[in-house]
Amino acid sequence: MTQLEEMKAEKENLETLVGEIGQDRDRLKSQLDELAGLRDELQKQIGDLTKSRDEAVARTENTEAKIDDLTSQLETETQRVRELQDQLQKVQVAIQRLREKLKL
């Protein structure tokens, strides 16, 4: 093989290699674009989930505050019922005493 033929063969090999490198570059660029799209989608999902979490936390805090208010009202009303029961019992005792006195 002559030097010219060797150079032509080397040129063809280099052209083939350049073509393969170009194809590899194109494949990698495509994969990079796909990964960037997936990253963007995941970032959006994270944003949506964070917003949902924040809304759920706010609803939970609001519900807990309502529960605290209702618990306080329940305690107040329970105390009021006890007081009314005590008053009722005193009135019933007084009525019973009056009945006993009237029988005399």
C-alpha positions as CSV (number, residue, x, y, z in Angstrom):
1,M,0.0,0.0,0.0
2,T,1.4,3.4,-0.9
3,Q,1.6,6.4,1.3
4,L,-1.2,8.0,-0.6
5,E,-3.5,5.0,-0.2
6,E,-2.7,4.9,3.5
7,M,-3.6,8.6,3.8
8,K,-6.9,8.0,1.9
9,A,-7.7,5.1,4.2
10,E,-6.8,7.1,7.3
11,K,-9.0,10.0,5.9
12,E,-11.9,7.6,5.4
13,N,-11.4,6.2,8.9
14,L,-11.4,9.8,10.3
15,E,-14.5,10.7,8.4
16,T,-16.3,7.7,9.7
17,L,-15.1,8.5,13.2
18,V,-16.3,12.1,12.8
19,G,-19.7,10.8,11.6
20,E,-20.0,8.4,14.5
21,I,-19.0,11.2,17.0
22,G,-21.6,13.5,15.4
23,Q,-24.3,10.8,15.8
24,D,-23.3,10.2,19.4
25,R,-23.4,14.0,20.0
26,D,-26.9,14.1,18.5
27,R,-28.1,11.2,20.6
28,L,-26.6,12.8,23.7
29,K,-28.2,16.1,22.8
30,S,-31.6,14.4,22.4
31,Q,-31.2,12.6,25.8
32,L,-30.1,15.9,27.4
33,D,-33.3,17.6,26.0
34,E,-35.4,14.7,27.3
35,L,-33.8,14.8,30.7
36,A,-34.3,18.6,30.9
37,G,-38.0,18.1,30.1
38,L,-38.3,15.5,32.8
39,R,-36.5,17.8,35.2
40,D,-38.9,20.6,34.4
41,E,-41.9,18.3,34.8
42,L,-40.7,17.1,38.2
43,Q,-40.0,20.6,39.4
44,K,-43.6,21.5,38.4
45,Q,-44.9,18.5,40.3
46,I,-42.8,19.5,43.4
47,G,-44.3,23.0,43.2
48,D,-47.8,21.5,42.9
49,L,-47.2,19.1,45.8
50,T,-45.7,21.9,47.9
51,K,-48.7,24.1,47.3
52,S,-51.1,21.2,48.1
53,R,-49.1,20.5,51.3
54,D,-49.2,24.1,52.4
55,E,-53.0,24.2,51.7
56,A,-53.4,21.0,53.7
57,V,-51.4,22.4,56.6
58,A,-53.5,25.6,56.6
59,R,-56.7,23.6,56.6
60,T,-55.4,21.4,59.4
61,E,-54.4,24.4,61.5
62,N,-57.8,26.0,60.8
63,T,-59.5,22.7,61.8
64,E,-57.4,22.5,65.0
65,A,-58.4,26.0,65.9
66,K,-62.1,25.2,65.4
67,I,-61.7,22.1,67.5
68,D,-60.0,24.1,70.3
69,D,-62.9,26.6,70.1
70,L,-65.5,23.9,70.2
71,T,-63.7,22.2,73.1
72,S,-63.7,25.4,75.0
73,Q,-67.4,25.9,74.2
74,L,-68.1,22.3,75.3
75,E,-66.3,22.8,78.6
76,T,-68.3,26.1,79.2
77,E,-71.6,24.5,78.3
78,T,-70.8,21.4,80.4
79,Q,-70.1,23.6,83.4
80,R,-73.3,25.5,82.7
81,V,-75.2,22.2,82.6
82,R,-73.7,21.2,86.0
83,E,-74.7,24.5,87.5
84,L,-78.3,24.1,86.1
85,Q,-78.4,20.6,87.4
86,D,-77.3,21.9,90.9
87,Q,-80.0,24.6,90.7
88,L,-82.6,22.1,89.6
89,Q,-81.7,19.8,92.4
90,K,-82.0,22.7,94.9
91,V,-85.4,23.6,93.5
92,Q,-86.5,20.0,93.7
93,V,-85.4,19.8,97.3
94,A,-87.2,23.1,98.0
95,I,-90.4,21.8,96.3
96,Q,-90.1,18.6,98.3
97,R,-89.8,20.6,101.6
98,L,-92.7,22.8,100.6
99,R,-94.8,19.7,100.0
100,E,-93.8,18.3,103.3
101,K,-94.7,21.5,105.1
102,L,-98.0,21.8,103.3
103,K,-99.0,18.3,104.4
104,L,-98.6,19.3,108.0
